[in-house]
Amino acid sequence: MAGPPAFTGTLYFHSEGVDAFFEEIKGHTTPAWGPEDRGWGARELGLQDPNGYFLTFTEPRTTGPANR
């Protein structure tokens, strides 16, 4: 059955290479956001799939206020 997503929210995938993953996909994929540092101590890259779901690839940020 086609239609809008039945799930609303974001799916999180823990990664150890957000920036490396972005380098692999940037030639053919436009992120919804990032890669960027978040205030809660994470570095994140957000993608939106063809069904409208947001997929967030996240890893702990190694520098900045949340890691002092």
ROLO-788934 format. One record per residue (C-alpha): residue in one letter; chain; x, y, z. Coordinates in Angstrom, 3 decimals, always signed. Each point is the difference from the previous one (the first is absolute). Layout:
BEGIN
{rest A | kette A | x X | y Y | z Z} $
...
This chain:
BEGIN
{rest M | kette A | x +0.000 | y +0.000 | z +0.000} $
{rest A | kette A | x +1.523 | y +3.322 | z -1.073} $
{rest G | kette A | x -0.334 | y +3.089 | z +2.132} $
{rest P | kette A | x +1.786 | y +2.171 | z +2.517} $
{rest P | kette A | x +2.192 | y -1.577 | z +2.664} $
{rest A | kette A | x -1.889 | y -1.559 | z +2.892} $
{rest F | kette A | x +2.892 | y +0.642 | z +2.372} $
{rest T | kette A | x +0.947 | y +3.529 | z +0.964} $
{rest G | kette A | x +3.362 | y +0.733 | z +1.483} $
{rest T | kette A | x +3.648 | y -0.637 | z -0.673} $
{rest L | kette A | x +1.938 | y -3.244 | z -0.098} $
{rest Y | kette A | x +3.480 | y +0.243 | z +1.542} $
{rest F | kette A | x +3.010 | y -2.016 | z -1.130} $
{rest H | kette A | x +3.124 | y +0.122 | z +2.156} $
{rest S | kette A | x +3.092 | y +0.429 | z -2.091} $
{rest E | kette A | x +3.711 | y +0.492 | z +0.419} $
{rest G | kette A | x +0.462 | y +1.942 | z -3.197} $
{rest V | kette A | x -2.668 | y +2.617 | z -0.716} $
{rest D | kette A | x +2.397 | y +2.196 | z -1.971} $
{rest A | kette A | x +1.449 | y -2.948 | z -1.943} $
{rest F | kette A | x -3.515 | y -1.195 | z -0.873} $
{rest F | kette A | x -0.897 | y +3.494 | z -1.217} $
{rest E | kette A | x +3.107 | y +0.043 | z -2.217} $
{rest E | kette A | x -1.194 | y -3.252 | z -1.609} $
{rest I | kette A | x -3.507 | y +1.242 | z -0.799} $
{rest K | kette A | x +0.327 | y +3.746 | z -0.583} $
{rest G | kette A | x +0.388 | y -0.356 | z -3.774} $
{rest H | kette A | x -3.463 | y -1.522 | z -0.393} $
{rest T | kette A | x -1.967 | y +0.701 | z +3.191} $
{rest T | kette A | x -1.065 | y +3.277 | z +1.590} $
{rest P | kette A | x -0.266 | y -0.255 | z +3.790} $
{rest A | kette A | x -2.979 | y +1.365 | z +1.889} $
{rest W | kette A | x +2.580 | y +1.425 | z +2.445} $
{rest G | kette A | x +3.642 | y -0.267 | z +0.925} $
{rest P | kette A | x +2.407 | y -1.321 | z +0.598} $
{rest E | kette A | x -0.173 | y +2.296 | z +3.006} $
{rest D | kette A | x +0.781 | y +0.105 | z +3.693} $
{rest R | kette A | x -3.003 | y -0.079 | z +2.313} $
{rest G | kette A | x -0.298 | y +1.605 | z +3.429} $
{rest W | kette A | x -0.442 | y -3.361 | z +1.707} $
{rest G | kette A | x +3.475 | y -1.234 | z -0.955} $
{rest A | kette A | x -0.694 | y -1.762 | z -3.288} $
{rest R | kette A | x +1.148 | y +0.459 | z -3.589} $
{rest E | kette A | x -2.894 | y -0.790 | z -2.322} $
{rest L | kette A | x -0.923 | y -0.383 | z -3.636} $
{rest G | kette A | x -3.672 | y -0.146 | z -0.965} $
{rest L | kette A | x -1.433 | y -1.543 | z -3.160} $
{rest Q | kette A | x -3.604 | y -0.260 | z -1.145} $
{rest D | kette A | x -0.937 | y -3.202 | z -1.803} $
{rest P | kette A | x -2.441 | y -0.165 | z -2.944} $
{rest N | kette A | x -2.876 | y -0.813 | z +2.380} $
{rest G | kette A | x +0.585 | y +3.128 | z +2.074} $
{rest Y | kette A | x +1.720 | y -1.647 | z +2.961} $
{rest F | kette A | x +2.953 | y +1.796 | z +1.577} $
{rest L | kette A | x +3.103 | y -2.094 | z +0.610} $
{rest T | kette A | x +2.575 | y +1.495 | z +2.353} $
{rest F | kette A | x +3.548 | y -1.292 | z +0.097} $
{rest T | kette A | x +1.560 | y +1.017 | z +3.296} $
{rest E | kette A | x +3.249 | y -0.351 | z +1.891} $
{rest P | kette A | x +1.344 | y +1.543 | z +3.209} $
{rest R | kette A | x +1.639 | y +3.364 | z -0.628} $
{rest T | kette A | x +3.645 | y -0.021 | z +1.011} $
{rest T | kette A | x +0.451 | y +3.757 | z +0.507} $
{rest G | kette A | x -2.081 | y +2.861 | z +1.327} $
{rest P | kette A | x -1.944 | y +0.939 | z +3.132} $
{rest A | kette A | x -1.741 | y -3.343 | z +0.536} $
{rest N | kette A | x +3.351 | y -1.809 | z +0.153} $
{rest R | kette A | x +1.949 | y +2.109 | z +2.477} $
